Amino acid sequence: MSDTFTEVTRKSYGSRIKGAFGGILFGLILIIGGIWLLSWNEGRTIKTKRALNEGAEQVVSVDASTILPGNENLLIHISGMAETSVTLTDSKFGVSANAIHLKRDVEMYQWVEDSESKSEKKVGGAEETSTTYTYKKEWSGSLSNSSDFKKPEGHTNPSAMPYDDDMVSAADVFIGKYKLSTNLISSISGYEPLDISSLNVSNIPDAKLEGNRIFIGKGSEASPEIGDVRINFSIVSPKVVSAVGKQTASTISSFTVSNGKDISMLYVGNLTADEMFTKAKKSNKITGYLLRLLGLVLLIAGFNFIFRPIAVLSDVVPFFGRIVRAGTGFLSFILGLIIGLVTMALAWIAYRPIVAIPLLVGAAALLVWSIIRSRKKKLAVSE
């Protein structure tokens, strides 16, 4: 069940111009942030790659059933069953299990607000915005503050979640005779539902077991009421994993290579050292590309904010405003790419100059192309 509420607002031409000029500072911040991110990411990517290459050359695969003193402080690779003798307990509900991780997920049935806006430029530069707010009831793991709703009347939620999400982890997890560091333990994934069908919840007001979860409230899961709560428990059971790290006595922890980067990794499954380093290198490469994309988006968005006053000034006639906005958007895209390529090239000069050259050439080619394109348009208009 959901309901809607629509609000129409109008922003004057003057206030739009004032807001657009005020956004220039934000645009500069985005550009500076994008340049910093691209510079930092190139350094991070190459340093991580070199660290992984160095680690792959040094790593020694060992049998997890035997600790060899000769491998002390060396980078080692082991595979085997990650196990613990610890019984983890959720202190609030008394749920317990022999597991590596025990997690509690809490959801509350509540009102949730969604909004969708449509804006229309008017002759004279004003802007009219129609915003439709939709209210629906659903299960959510985070609190929706109904006092912040556009229309809180009739959509009141409790002021707080009655219980929080929680997770407890075993402090002692071993692969054979080797104890894993806290960092490696946190990398063990693969949650599965915990069977709590025999749990006694009679001491919890309004609580009952429904399926494999705790339901707390006046209604039922089939017909819940606002404020009702459902709680699920899941665990990471002992499983076969592969780990790479420094051997310190019987513990596997982070290994520091010559450039100061730490190597410490764990994957679920029986993987060779080569397979683990291949996965880590691939992950580093993907992360590098994603951060480059984010940096370029920040640059392009920053230039869009800087050029926005031009588009808003042109909105006195909406048709002209659309044309100018398309032009400034294209210019922002080109400038963002050029600045981004130059930033990445300059960052690479310190690490691998041969990679920097193609990036600088690409940036120069993009700049020349945009200039030629602009001149051709001017000639076409003058003719």
LOLUMNU-107483 format. One record per residue (C-alpha): residue in one letter; x, y, z. Coordinates in pm, 1 decimal. Layout:
N
res_x_y_z
A_X_Y_Z;
...
END
This chain:
383
res_x_y_z
M_0.0_0.0_0.0;
S_130.2_347.5_-86.9;
D_4.5_702.0_-126.4;
T_138.9_1011.1_-298.4;
F_171.5_1382.9_-242.1;
T_272.5_1633.0_-512.7;
E_428.5_1972.9_-448.6;
V_491.3_2239.2_-712.6;
T_759.7_2499.0_-643.6;
R_879.0_2793.3_-849.3;
K_1228.0_2939.1_-845.5;
S_1273.7_3290.4_-980.6;
Y_1528.2_3381.2_-1246.8;
G_1723.9_3591.3_-998.3;
S_1749.8_3316.8_-736.8;
R_1857.9_3065.6_-1003.7;
I_2137.6_3299.3_-1118.5;
K_2248.4_3354.0_-760.1;
G_2251.7_2979.3_-695.2;
A_2443.7_2909.3_-1015.8;
F_2719.0_3158.9_-928.4;
G_2730.5_3015.3_-577.7;
G_2796.5_2671.9_-728.9;
I_3124.7_2785.3_-887.4;
L_3311.5_2731.8_-559.6;
F_3166.7_2381.5_-530.7;
G_3276.9_2313.2_-887.4;
L_3634.4_2418.0_-804.2;
I_3629.3_2185.6_-502.6;
L_3516.1_1897.5_-724.5;
I_3794.6_1968.8_-975.6;
I_4060.5_1982.7_-705.5;
G_3919.8_1662.0_-556.1;
G_3921.3_1489.7_-895.5;
I_4283.4_1589.9_-963.6;
W_4391.1_1470.0_-619.4;
L_4205.1_1138.7_-658.3;
L_4355.3_1067.4_-1001.0;
S_4706.5_1151.4_-880.9;
W_4674.3_940.8_-566.5;
N_4516.4_649.6_-751.1;
E_4796.8_622.8_-1007.8;
G_5053.0_605.8_-728.0;
R_4841.5_356.4_-534.0;
T_4791.6_134.5_-840.1;
I_5158.4_107.6_-939.1;
K_5281.0_67.6_-579.0;
T_5029.9_-211.8_-518.4;
K_5124.7_-378.9_-846.8;
R_5494.7_-368.7_-760.6;
A_5423.5_-498.1_-410.5;
L_5224.3_-790.8_-549.6;
N_5495.8_-869.4_-805.3;
E_5758.5_-868.4_-530.8;
G_5540.3_-1081.8_-308.0;
A_5473.5_-1335.4_-583.6;
E_5849.6_-1380.8_-625.5;
Q_5911.9_-1430.5_-251.9;
V_5612.8_-1632.4_-134.1;
V_5674.0_-1984.5_-6.5;
S_5394.5_-2244.1_-0.5;
V_5395.9_-2453.6_316.1;
D_5203.2_-2738.9_474.1;
A_4958.5_-2599.6_730.3;
S_5007.8_-2900.1_955.6;
T_5370.7_-2813.6_1032.3;
I_5532.2_-2489.2_1148.0;
L_5885.9_-2453.5_1015.2;
P_6107.4_-2215.0_1217.6;
G_6314.6_-2152.7_906.0;
N_6021.2_-1961.0_754.1;
E_6008.9_-1710.7_1039.8;
N_5929.3_-1358.4_906.1;
L_5896.6_-1492.7_550.7;
L_5592.6_-1450.2_323.7;
I_5414.2_-1784.9_321.1;
H_5108.2_-1936.4_155.1;
I_4884.4_-2196.3_319.7;
S_4555.3_-2367.3_239.2;
G_4324.1_-2569.2_457.9;
M_4017.6_-2569.4_677.9;
A_3973.1_-2246.4_875.5;
E_3842.9_-2363.9_1212.5;
T_3774.9_-2231.7_1559.7;
S_3686.9_-2388.4_1891.4;
V_3506.5_-2070.7_2000.7;
T_3129.4_-2063.7_2051.4;
L_2997.8_-1721.0_1954.0;
T_2695.0_-1579.4_2136.5;
D_2456.1_-1295.7_2064.8;
S_2426.3_-1137.0_2409.5;
K_2077.1_-989.6_2360.0;
F_1897.2_-1296.9_2225.6;
G_2110.8_-1585.1_2352.5;
V_2170.3_-1721.4_2002.6;
S_2497.4_-1915.5_1988.4;
A_2697.2_-2119.8_1738.5;
N_3044.0_-2256.7_1679.3;
A_3133.0_-2021.9_1395.1;
I_3390.0_-1778.0_1262.8;
H_3134.1_-1493.7_1241.7;
L_2784.5_-1458.0_1388.9;
K_2570.7_-1175.5_1251.1;
R_2238.5_-1026.1_1358.3;
D_2032.7_-839.1_1094.8;
V_1742.6_-627.2_1220.3;
E_1462.4_-491.0_1001.9;
M_1166.0_-277.0_1101.7;
Y_838.1_-235.3_917.0;
Q_802.4_137.1_851.1;
W_698.2_414.0_620.7;
V_951.6_499.9_349.4;
E_946.8_818.8_140.6;
D_1055.2_827.2_-225.0;
S_1051.9_1137.5_-442.6;
E_1062.2_1211.2_-813.9;
S_1101.1_1560.8_-955.7;
K_1038.6_1712.8_-1298.1;
S_1156.8_2064.7_-1378.3;
E_1042.0_2295.9_-1656.5;
K_1209.4_2618.5_-1763.9;
K_973.4_2910.9_-1815.2;
V_1007.3_3211.2_-2046.8;
G_1185.8_3478.9_-1849.1;
G_1425.1_3234.6_-1681.2;
A_1212.9_3103.7_-1394.5;
E_1198.1_2731.0_-1322.0;
E_896.3_2533.4_-1207.3;
T_954.1_2200.3_-1033.8;
S_690.0_1936.9_-966.8;
T_791.1_1685.5_-702.6;
T_584.7_1376.2_-629.8;
Y_646.5_1212.0_-292.8;
T_544.8_847.9_-261.8;
Y_490.4_684.4_76.6;
K_487.2_309.4_118.6;
K_527.3_58.8_398.4;
E_819.3_-181.3_374.2;
W_1080.9_-368.9_573.4;
S_1403.6_-173.4_610.2;
G_1726.6_-226.3_800.4;
S_1777.9_146.4_858.3;
L_1551.2_396.5_1029.0;
S_1345.6_630.3_811.5;
N_1306.2_953.1_1008.9;
S_942.8_1040.8_944.1;
S_988.2_1389.0_1093.5;
D_1194.6_1470.9_783.8;
F_920.0_1358.0_545.4;
K_761.4_1623.2_328.0;
K_425.0_1504.1_454.2;
P_478.8_1340.8_795.5;
E_107.9_1339.3_880.1;
G_-21.5_982.7_862.7;
H_329.1_845.2_801.0;
T_474.2_834.1_1152.0;
N_755.7_590.0_1228.6;
P_908.3_498.7_1566.5;
S_1187.1_736.8_1666.4;
A_1450.6_463.5_1688.8;
M_1525.5_104.5_1592.3;
P_1447.2_-117.6_1892.9;
Y_1754.3_-332.6_1823.5;
D_2073.1_-274.0_1625.9;
D_2254.2_-492.8_1376.5;
D_2547.7_-670.0_1535.5;
M_2830.8_-905.6_1452.5;
V_3073.4_-1102.4_1667.3;
S_3381.5_-1282.5_1537.6;
A_3602.8_-1552.5_1678.6;
A_3936.3_-1423.5_1805.5;
D_4114.9_-1754.3_1745.8;
V_4083.5_-1903.9_1399.5;
F_4337.4_-2157.9_1274.6;
I_4439.3_-2316.7_947.6;
G_4611.4_-2628.1_1067.6;
K_4861.9_-2503.3_1326.1;
Y_4866.7_-2146.2_1198.6;
K_4663.6_-1878.0_1373.2;
L_4512.0_-1609.0_1151.1;
S_4542.8_-1239.0_1228.5;
T_4228.5_-1036.9_1297.3;
N_4254.9_-879.6_953.0;
L_4259.9_-1218.8_780.6;
I_3973.7_-1348.2_994.5;
S_3759.4_-1052.8_883.9;
S_3820.2_-1155.1_520.1;
I_3651.4_-1493.0_563.8;
S_3310.2_-1460.7_398.9;
G_3018.7_-1678.7_296.8;
Y_2730.0_-1622.3_537.3;
E_2453.9_-1881.5_565.6;
P_2130.8_-1873.2_770.2;
L_2157.8_-2001.5_1126.9;
D_1888.2_-2243.6_1238.7;
I_1717.5_-2092.8_1545.5;
S_1401.6_-2305.5_1533.5;
S_1463.4_-2434.2_1888.7;
L_1532.2_-2089.3_2039.1;
N_1317.0_-1989.9_2339.8;
V_1189.6_-1630.8_2297.6;
S_923.8_-1635.1_2569.9;
N_1123.2_-1384.7_2776.7;
I_1104.8_-1123.1_2498.1;
P_778.2_-920.9_2494.6;
D_563.8_-972.2_2181.5;
A_827.7_-1204.5_2030.9;
K_768.2_-1527.8_1845.0;
L_949.3_-1746.0_1595.4;
E_820.1_-1722.7_1241.2;
G_1006.1_-1941.5_999.4;
N_1374.9_-1914.1_1084.7;
R_1361.1_-1563.7_1232.2;
I_1241.7_-1377.3_1538.2;
F_932.4_-1161.3_1485.8;
I_856.8_-891.5_1745.7;
G_533.8_-693.1_1726.5;
K_157.3_-680.7_1748.5;
G_99.0_-810.5_1398.8;
S_248.3_-1101.5_1208.3;
E_497.4_-1127.6_928.1;
A_213.3_-1195.3_687.9;
S_30.2_-885.3_812.0;
P_281.5_-656.6_986.1;
E_214.6_-323.2_1153.0;
I_434.9_-12.6_1162.4;
G_707.5_-65.9_1421.1;
D_708.4_-446.7_1400.5;
V_1055.3_-600.6_1388.0;
R_1204.9_-912.4_1233.9;
I_1550.1_-1043.8_1316.9;
N_1764.7_-1285.7_1117.1;
F_2083.3_-1458.5_1227.9;
S_2354.5_-1590.3_997.0;
I_2698.2_-1741.7_1042.9;
V_3020.9_-1808.5_860.2;
S_3098.2_-2171.3_930.4;
P_3445.1_-2331.5_924.5;
K_3551.2_-2369.9_561.0;
V_3846.6_-2426.3_332.7;
V_4043.0_-2107.4_269.8;
S_4381.5_-2001.5_134.5;
A_4592.7_-1731.5_297.5;
V_4912.0_-1538.1_227.7;
G_5098.5_-1343.1_495.1;
K_5406.3_-1322.7_716.1;
Q_5487.8_-1609.8_948.8;
T_5551.4_-1477.0_1297.5;
A_5590.4_-1777.4_1526.4;
S_5257.9_-1955.3_1461.9;
T_5063.0_-1648.3_1342.1;
I_4996.2_-1533.1_985.2;
S_4985.8_-1152.7_961.4;
S_5074.8_-867.4_723.6;
F_5403.9_-880.7_534.1;
T_5571.0_-551.0_439.1;
V_5757.9_-539.5_105.6;
S_6041.0_-304.5_8.2;
N_5814.9_-15.2_-99.8;
G_5631.1_-14.2_232.7;
K_5309.2_-177.2_110.6;
D_5159.9_-457.0_320.5;
I_5059.6_-792.6_177.2;
S_4793.1_-989.8_359.3;
M_4523.6_-1177.3_170.2;
L_4271.5_-1454.3_215.3;
Y_4032.2_-1616.7_-30.9;
V_3771.3_-1883.4_27.1;
G_3865.5_-2207.3_-146.3;
N_4178.2_-2410.8_-210.7;
L_4391.0_-2175.9_-423.9;
T_4757.5_-2188.4_-514.4;
A_4983.4_-1892.3_-440.5;
D_4991.0_-1805.1_-812.0;
E_4610.6_-1807.0_-829.4;
M_4586.1_-1581.2_-524.3;
F_4832.1_-1324.9_-657.7;
T_4659.0_-1331.5_-997.6;
K_4324.7_-1252.3_-831.1;
A_4484.4_-975.1_-623.8;
K_4644.5_-818.4_-932.1;
K_4312.8_-829.2_-1117.2;
S_4135.2_-668.3_-821.4;
N_4398.7_-393.4_-807.9;
K_4354.6_-324.5_-1178.8;
I_3973.4_-308.4_-1153.2;
T_3994.9_-77.7_-850.8;
G_4234.0_147.5_-1045.1;
Y_3994.3_177.8_-1339.7;
L_3694.2_246.5_-1114.1;
L_3880.5_523.5_-928.7;
R_3995.8_674.5_-1260.5;
L_3634.6_681.6_-1375.8;
L_3529.0_846.0_-1049.0;
G_3805.0_1106.4_-1083.1;
L_3693.9_1192.9_-1437.8;
V_3330.9_1219.3_-1324.7;
L_3435.4_1465.3_-1051.9;
L_3627.4_1676.6_-1304.1;
I_3342.3_1683.7_-1556.4;
A_3086.8_1762.6_-1284.1;
G_3314.5_2037.8_-1151.9;
F_3337.3_2210.0_-1489.7;
N_2960.5_2174.4_-1527.7;
F_2911.2_2371.0_-1205.1;
I_3157.7_2637.6_-1320.9;
F_2977.4_2683.9_-1654.6;
R_2627.4_2663.1_-1507.0;
P_2583.2_3043.4_-1473.4;
I_2618.0_3074.8_-1853.4;
A_2341.3_2820.5_-1909.2;
V_2115.0_2977.3_-1646.3;
L_2162.0_3325.7_-1793.7;
S_2057.8_3182.9_-2131.3;
D_1742.5_3027.5_-1982.2;
V_1560.2_3360.6_-2020.5;
V_1457.4_3190.4_-2346.0;
P_1432.1_2815.3_-2263.8;
F_1519.6_2708.5_-2620.3;
F_1847.6_2902.9_-2609.5;
G_1914.9_2769.4_-2262.1;
R_1892.3_2409.7_-2386.2;
I_2139.0_2483.0_-2665.1;
V_2386.0_2656.1_-2433.0;
R_2350.7_2380.0_-2173.7;
A_2433.5_2117.3_-2436.1;
G_2736.8_2319.8_-2541.0;
T_2868.2_2376.3_-2189.1;
G_2805.7_2010.4_-2110.0;
F_3018.0_1904.4_-2407.2;
L_3289.0_2155.6_-2313.8;
S_3288.6_2025.1_-1953.9;
F_3326.9_1671.1_-2084.4;
I_3624.0_1763.5_-2306.7;
L_3797.3_1971.6_-2039.3;
G_3741.5_1700.0_-1779.4;
L_3899.0_1438.0_-2006.2;
I_4195.4_1659.4_-2094.9;
I_4269.9_1756.4_-1734.3;
G_4219.9_1395.2_-1627.9;
L_4458.6_1253.5_-1889.2;
V_4723.3_1515.1_-1811.2;
T_4690.8_1449.1_-1436.8;
M_4729.3_1073.0_-1485.4;
A_5024.0_1125.3_-1722.1;
L_5206.8_1353.3_-1478.4;
A_5146.9_1102.0_-1200.1;
W_5289.5_821.8_-1413.9;
I_5605.7_1018.8_-1499.9;
A_5738.7_946.2_-1152.6;
Y_5677.1_572.8_-1191.9;
R_5674.1_468.7_-1558.4;
P_5747.8_753.0_-1804.7;
I_5680.2_528.2_-2103.4;
V_5313.1_505.9_-1998.1;
A_5286.5_882.5_-1945.6;
I_5375.6_964.6_-2307.3;
P_5063.4_807.6_-2468.3;
L_4840.7_980.6_-2211.8;
L_4995.3_1320.9_-2286.7;
V_4964.4_1256.3_-2660.4;
G_4599.0_1159.5_-2611.9;
A_4529.3_1476.9_-2412.9;
A_4702.1_1691.8_-2677.9;
A_4510.8_1519.5_-2959.3;
L_4182.1_1577.3_-2775.9;
L_4264.8_1944.5_-2726.2;
V_4361.7_1993.1_-3093.5;
W_4048.6_1811.3_-3210.9;
S_3822.6_2029.0_-2994.7;
I_3989.3_2348.0_-3121.1;
I_3956.4_2241.1_-3487.3;
R_3594.4_2141.2_-3430.6;
S_3519.0_2478.7_-3272.3;
R_3678.2_2668.9_-3560.8;
K_3486.5_2467.9_-3818.0;
K_3161.4_2553.9_-3642.3;
K_3249.4_2924.7_-3639.5;
L_3331.0_2916.6_-4014.3;
A_3004.7_2735.1_-4086.9;
V_2808.3_3000.6_-3894.3;
S_2987.4_3292.2_-4067.8;
E_2920.6_3144.7_-4412.0;
END
